[in-house]
Amino acid sequence: MSTVPTVISPDLSGRRAPALGGFNLTALKLEIRRLTRNRRTIIIAIVVPVVFFLLFGTGQAYDTQSAGHGNVSAFVMISLALYGAVLATTFSGAMVSIERSQGWSRQLRLTPLSPVAYIAIKIATALVLGFCSVAAVYIAGIVTHKASMSVGLWIGTGFSVWIGSLLFAAFGLFIGYLLPAENVMQLMGLILGLLSFAGGLFIPVSQYAPTVQDIAKWTPLYGLNQLVHTPMLGNGVDWTWVVNVLAWLIIFVAGAAWRFRLDTARV
């Protein structure tokens, strides 16, 4: 007569959920390493804004003209630093689309890493790359001796650009969960280029036709672009700029959360 072997269940009483939902520096370091191995992202987010600044912010007749508490070169530098930070944070967030197609997101759901911690790591990674982009453009402004502002404005505008780019980290996550991997990166460049023109990063909105100016004021980059230039220009803050940034932040965060819930519900 055969006997049924006794199965001893492991003692799990000593196990606890990881602190902070699994958010840790090791996971963050791995995410940053994976992102920096993508040469195309590094070139687009860091090299391209610096090249644009060297082309349009230096060597021009208008570079040294006064603009608020600085000069035109400093104004261009801030605009292109914002452009680079937006590219960096958006592309970092949109990488989730590629991870989903490769099955990496499914693998992570088998770990103790909570969804909130996963999103936090993504945002932190985006901010790291965004900081590198802003720093690269500002260093170019220092090395060329073209951009002129007080030390306080260098720090204040740079910090504003960096923190403001959080808006597009949420945008990147939303798009990353919304679009398939084979289309997301190609569309990102086109979308961000159009938004940059509409928001006045390349050409001041005041130079557009009146109808285009009215449309531009509703676009995601308009309010943020105005706010990051305010310390240098010293023209005060318009409440509509703040509303613009907050409204789009709510839309992007809500969209990312909605798509994330749909994505996790399939597992």
GUMAR-115805 format. One record per residue: x, y, z of N, C-alpha, C in turn. Coordinates in steps of 0.2 Angstrom, whole numbers, plus 5000, padded with zeros to 4 digits. Example, Ala and Ser with C-alpha at 12.3 -4.5 7.8 and 13.67 -1.06 7.14 Angstrom:
2
506649725039506249785039506649845039506449895035506849955036506450005039
REM end
This chain:
267
500449945000500050005000500450065000500450104995500850164994500550224999501050265001500850315005500950385002500550435003500550495000501150535004501650565000502150605003501850665006502150685012501950745015502250805012501850855010502150915007502250965013502750985014502951035019502851105016502451145018502351215016502951255019503251295015503751345018503451395022503851415027503551465032503651535029503151565028503151635025502951685030502951665036502751715041503251765042503851755041504351805042504451855036504151835030504151885025503751945025503951995023503652065023503652095016503152135015503252175008503752225009504152235003504752275003504452345005504952385008504752455010504752495003504252545004504152594998503952554992503652494993503352464987503852424983504452424985505052394981505452444978505352514979505752564976506452564979506952554975507652554978508152584973508652604976509152634971509452584966509552524968509752474963509352464957508652464958508252464953508252524948508352584952508352644948509052644944509552624947510252624944510152574937509852524938509752474932509352514927508852544929508352584924508852634920509252674924509652724921510152694916510452634918510952604914510552574907509952554908509652524902509452584897509252644900509152704896509752724892510252734896510852764893511152724888511052664888511252614882510952624876510352664876510052684870510352744867510852734862511152794859510752844856510252824853509852864849509452914854509252894860508952934865509452984867510052964869510553004871510753064866510753044860510953094855510353144854509753124854509253164853509053214859509153184865508953214871509553264874510153244872510753284875511153324869511353284864511753314859511353364855510753344852510453394848510253464851510053464857509853534860510553574860511053544862511753584862511953604855511853564850512053584843511553644841510953634843510453694841510653754845510853754851511053814855511653844851512153804849512753824846512553864839512053834836511853864829511453924830510953924835510553984835510654034841511054004846511154054852511854084852512254064847512954094847513054114840513554164839513754174832513154214828512654244832512154284828512254354830511954394826512054474827511654494834511154454835510654474841510854444847511354404848511554364854511654404860511954464859512154504865511654554866511054564863510554604864510254594871510054644874509754644881509054604880508854564885508254534886508054524893507654564896507554564903508154574907508254524911508854534916509454494913509454474906509954444903510054464896510254414892510254434884509954384880509954394874509554344869509854274869510454274870510854204870510554164876510454204882510254164888509554144887509154184883508454164882508354104878508854104872508854044868509053984872509553994876509853934880509253904884508853944888508353924892507853884887507653914882507153874877507453814875508053804873508353744871508453694876508653714882508653674888508053644890507453684889506753654890506653604885506853614878506753574873507053504874507653504876508053444878507753414884507553444889507253414895506653374893506253414889505553384887505753314883506153324878506353264874506553204879507053224884507353174888506753134892506353174896505853144900505253114896505153144890504553104886504853034884505453034881505752974878505852924884506052944890506152904895505452874897504952914898504252884899504052834894504152854888503852814882504152754881504752744884505152674884504752624886504252634890503752584893503452544888503352574882502952544877503452484874504052504873504552444871504552394876504552414883504652364888504052314888503452344886502852304886502852254880503152274875503152234869503652174870504152184874504752134875504552094881503952104884503752064890504152084897504552134897504852154903504352174908503852214906503352234911502952174914502852124911502552064914503052034919503652034917504152004922504152044928504152104928504152144934503552134938502952114935502352104939502452044944502952004942503051944946503451954952503752014952504152034958503752074963504052094969503652134974503652204972503852224967503852294965503152314963502852364967502152384966502152434960501552434958501452484952501652554953501452584959501652644961502452654961502752604964503552614964503752604957503452564953503752564946503652624942503052664943503052724940503452774943503652774949504052814953504752814950504952744949505652734946505652764939505152754935505152784928505252854928504852894933504852964933505552984936505852954941506552964943507052964938506952904934507452894928507352954923506752974921506653024917506953094919506953104926507253164929507953164928508253104929508953104929509253124922508953094916509053104910508953184908508353204911508153274910508653324913508953304919509453344922510053344917510253294915510853284910510753334904510153334901510053374896510153444897509853464903509853544905510553564906510953514910511553534912512053544905511953494900512353504894512253564891511653594890511453654887511753714891511653714897511953764901512653764902512953704901513753704901513953734894513653724889513753754883513753824883513153854887513153924888513653954891513953914896514553944900515153944896515253884893515953884889515953934883515453944880515453994874515454064877515354084883515354144886514854194882514254164880513754204876513154224881512954174884512354184888512554224894512154274896512354324901511754324906511854304912511354314917511654314924511354334929511654334936511654254938512054244943512154174945511454144948511054184951510454164954509954144948509954184943509554164937509754104933510454094933510654024930510453974934510453974941510153914945509453914945509153974945508353974946508053944939508253974933507953954927508153874926508753854927508953784926508553744930508453754936507953714941507253714938507053774936506353774934506253734928506653734923506653694917506653624919507053604923507153534925506553504929506253544934505653524937505053524933505053574928504453584924504453524919504953494917504953434913504653374915504453374922504053324925503353314921503153374919502453374915502553324909503153314906503153274900503453204901503653194908503753124910503053094910502553124913501853094913501653084906501753134902501553134895501853074891502553054892502853004889502552934892502352934898502052874901501452854898501052914897500352904894500452884887500852914883500952894876501252814876501652804880501952734880501452684882500952694886500452644887499952644881499952704878499352714873499552684866500152694864500352674857500752614857500752574851501152514851501952534850502352484852503052504852503352524845503052494840503352504833503252574831502752614834502652684832502752734837502952714843502952774848503552814847504152794846504752834846504652884839504452854834504452894828503952954829503352934832502852984833503053034838503453014843503653064848504053124845504553104841504953164838504453214834503953184830503553234827503053274831502853234836502353274841502753324845503253304848503653354852503953414847504053404841504253454837503753504836503153484834502553524833502353564839502353524845502253554852502753614853503353604851503853654853503753714849503553704842503453764838502853804841502253764843501653794845501753824852502253804856502353824863502853884863503153904857503553954856504353944858504553884858505253864860505753884854505453884848505953894843505753964840505153984840504954054837504454084842504554144845504154174849503454174847502954154851502254154849501954214847502254274849502054344847502154354840502554314837502754324829502254284825501854244828501354204824500754254823500354224818499654264816499254254822498754304823498354304829497954244830497654214825497354144826497754094829498354094826498854044828499054054835499154114837499254134844498754104849498154114847497554094851497554014852497753984847497853904847498453884852498953924851499553904854499553904862499053954864499053964871498653904875498353854871498053794873498553734873499153744870499553684869499953674876500153614877500553594883501153624885501553654880502153684881502153754882501553784880501553864880501653884888501253864892501253884899501953874902502153814901502853794904503353844901503353854895503853894892503853964894503253994895503254064898503454064905503354014909503554014916504254004917504653964913505353954914505754014912505454054908505754124905505654184910505154174914504854234918505454254923505854214926506354244931506854284927507054274921507454314917507154374914506554364912506254424908505954474914505754444920505554484925504854514923504454484919503754514917503254484921503354454927502754434931502454364928502054334933501754274931501054284929500854254923500054264922499754194924499154204928498854144931498654094925498554114919498354064914498954024912499554044913500153994912500153934917499953954923499953904929499353854927498853884926498253844924498353794918498753824913498853784907499353724909499853734914500253674916499953624920499553654925499153604929498653564926498253594921497753564917498053504913498653514910498953464906499253414910499553434916499853384920499253334923498653364925498153314927497953274921497853294915497653254909498153204908498753214908499353164907499353114912499353134918499353084924498753044924498153074923497553034923497552984917497753004911497852964905498352904906498952924910499352864911499152814916498752844921498452794926497952754923497552784919496952744915497252694911497752704907498052654902498452604906498752624912499152574916498652524919498052544922497552504925497352454919497252474913496952434908497552384906498152404906498752354905498752304910498752324916498852274922498252224922497652254920497052204921497052144916497552154911497552094906498052034909498352054914498851994917498451954923
REM end
